[in-house]
């Protein structure tokens, strides 16, 4: 393991950069509190510079910091209101050396916001990241093999990841694009978006809309308050698309085989291939796409439903 620490003190704050490099583990989990989390692969350099002005984790022009592309590199950028507050946060690593590696930020005492730790993690593209999490920060992942990601009081963005993905937030949006596997999204307060998914998408939001573009198919999509807008190339079993308060718009694919029921308590149903209905009380339209098949139930309590041709 290689460790480097650079510190600088300013008039109003204190900063520290800590870099650790680990031999390739069998799997990785990573977590920070009061900070952003960035996951990237070797070769996707983001051009960041360390406190001394030299290139850091991805700096190919700094041979002293170059490391082999089968390793895991963690750069912790810590900022605090004082030197004593800086000492309240530590980067802890457990395992590795041919075993799963767990990297986390630990705080002594209350996490009152006096210290912030942002983590930049660089990994081999095919290394399994079993779990990544941040509290009071954003999580961004690009090109990695990520299976589960969580953010509390912050959003998640995952671009080009291999394998099935579960992404969830509390008070934050979730955006995923280019996932090679099934996707499950959830948020208690935020918009959920999935695009170019080589698998099926399931999404559940308490307050927030849901957008699905170019998946293989969909599983259940549900929100308590928000709009649902989704491509539906296929369903693989009984599937529900439901918004308690909000409009629903679906675009069935040419190969969709499903038995569809669309209903709203207050609003309208427009489905040229099935029929249309309007009213101030419950309206309902039924029909089939393709050869029929699994039940696809589309509903909203207050809002319109559009099922395009």
Beta strands, then each sheet from edge to edge (+ up, - down):
strand 1: 2-9
strand 2: 14-22
strand 3: 28-33
strand 4: 37-41
strand 5: 72-80
strand 6: 89-95
strand 7: 101-107
strand 8: 115-123
strand 9: 128-135
strand 10: 139-142
strand 11: 145-146
strand 12: 148-152
strand 13: 156-162
strand 14: 165-170
strand 15: 174-180
strand 16: 183-187
strand 17: 192-207
strand 18: 210-225
strand 19: 228-232
strand 20: 239-245
strand 21: 248-252
strand 22: 258-271
strand 23: 275-279
strand 24: 283-289
strand 25: 295-302
strand 26: 305-308
sheet 1: 1+ 2- 5+ 8- 4- 10- 13- 15- 17- 16- 14- 12- 9- 3- 7- 6+
sheet 2: 1+ 2- 5+ 8- 4- 10- 13- 15- 17- 18- 19- 21- 26- 22- 23+
sheet 3: 1+ 2- 5+ 8- 4- 10- 13- 15- 17- 16- 14- 12- 9- 11-
sheet 4: 1+ 2- 5+ 8- 4- 10- 13- 15- 17- 18- 20- 25-
sheet 5: 1+ 2- 5+ 8- 4- 10- 13- 15- 17- 18- 19- 21- 26- 22- 24+
end
